[in-house]
Every structure is written in C-alpha cells, then in structure tokens.
Amino acid sequence: MMKKGETYLAPRHTVAVVDDDHGVRAALCNLLDSAGYRGCAFPGGEEFLAADLRGIACAIVDIGLARMDGFELAERLAPLRPGLPLIFITARGDALQRRRSAGLGAALLPKPVDADTLLALLRDAILASGAPD
C-alpha cells in the first residue's frame, strides 16, 4: 500500500478503462487522472481493440462487458499487445473468475473498487511490465 503523500507514477502513463457502465468509466478515469495517470475510456472490448494500443501502459477491464466479456477481450488482445498488464474488475466475482484471472497473470478486484488497492496494483503492474518512465 502507498503511504500518504506518495505518488504513484509519472503522468506519462496512459491507462485504459474498459467498462460498459458510463459511471464506472468516469469514476475510474477521474481516479486515474487525480493519481497522475492519463485515463482513457472505452465502453466495450470492440472499441478498445479498434484503438491505437501502442501508448497504453495497462488496462482495467470489466469482466462482465455486454458484448465481449473481459476474458475474451484478453484473449484477443494478447497477440496485439503481448505483455500488456491487465487488471480485471467485476461486480460478481466467483472462484472460476479468480482462477481465470490468475491464469492470465491479472488481478481481479470486486466492484466497488478500493482506490488504494487499485492504484497499488496498477503501479506494480506497470513497473513489472517494464514500461518506460
């Protein structure tokens, strides 16, 4: 966990938020922006996959997306951006989702997301990926 007053990362890091709930996207992007990241929002996996993914350092992905679930998005994303860190979020997590997330090397957080936990996981994921500072 971060100590009070510590910063998370330089503001150069762009983090994608993929969630079909506008309120969740907005809240997470506000959190990211306030922590020094650049948040960019996508309402679904299709929109995210169609975007320019080169500048994205990490993606926060809802498992329960409407058209393409978060796990399918991860599978389609792998050949496009190998090694892109993912953090999954869900309103209804279960043991199978936790195993699938772990198998993909991704954390799974329940909604509502704890801000400190998310930011610590995000920082660690980006650092572990070797994203440039």
N, C-alpha and C positions, 0 to 999 in steps of 0.2 A: 504494500500500500504506500501511496505517496504521503509525505509529510506536508503539513500545512505550509503553503508558500512555495513548494517545489513546482517547477514547471514540468510539463510532460515531454514535449518535443518542439523542435523549431517549427515555425508556421509554414514551412515549405511542404510539409507532408499533406497530401490530399487523401481523404478517407471517404469512400463511397458508402452510402446508406441505401440499402435496397429493402424497401418495405412498402406494401400496398396500402398502408394506413398513413394518410397525409399527416395526421397529428404526431405520429411516432417519428416520421421522417423529419418533420420540422423541429421537434424537441431534440432529437439526436444531433441534427445539424447545428442547432443553437449551442448544445453542449460542446460539440467538437470545436466550433468557432471560438467559444469562450476559453477553451483549453489550448488554443494556439494552432489548431489544425485548420485545414480548409475542408469543410464538409460539402459533398455533392450528393444530391438525392436522386433516386430512381424509383419509380412506382412498381417496377417488376423486373424479372430476370431478362426478359427480351430487350428492354430498353438499356439495361446495363451492358449486355453482351454486344449491343449495337454501338456503344460509345467507344471513344478512344480511351483505352485502358492503360496506356503507357505511363501516365503520370500518377496512377493510383498506388498508394503505399499499402493499403489494407481495405478490406470491405467488411462492413457489418451487414449481415444478411438474415432476414426473417425466414425461418423455415417454412412458415405457413403462407407463402405467397399464393396469390389467387390462381394464376395460370401455370406457372412453373415453380415447383417448390424449391426451397433453398438447396436441397441436396442435388437436385437435377441441375440447378444453376452451377453448383460447384463442379459437377462432372463436366459440363460444357465449357466451363471457364478454364479448367486445368490445361488443355492444350494451347489455349490462347495466352494465358499468363501463368506459366508454371511457377509454383512457389509463392504466388500472391497470398499473403495471410488473410484468413477469413475468421470472423467471429460470428457465430450464429446466435440469434435471439429467437425466443418463442414464447407464446402465451400458454402453450400446453405441452410442456416437455415431458417426455417419458424415458424409460430405460433404453429403448431402442434408439431414440434420437440421440441420447447421450453417447451410446456406443458408436453410432454412425459418425457423430461429430468428432469423437476421439479418434476414430479410424482415419479421418481426414486431417487430423492434427489441429483441429479447431476447437476453441472453447464454445460452450453453449451456456448462454445466460437466460434466465427467466425474465419475462416482462412482468411488471415494470422493471427496467434495467437499473441496477445500482450504479450511479455515475462514477464513483471512485473505483469500483471493480472494473467497469468497462474501460476507463481511461488507463488503469494499470495494465490490463490485458492488452490493450491497444499499443501502448508504449513498448511492452515486452515483445509483442508480435512483430512490430516494425523493426525494432532493434535486432531481433533474431533473424529477420529476413535479409539483413544486410543493406537495407535501403539507405542511400546516401543521406548524410545530414544536410 
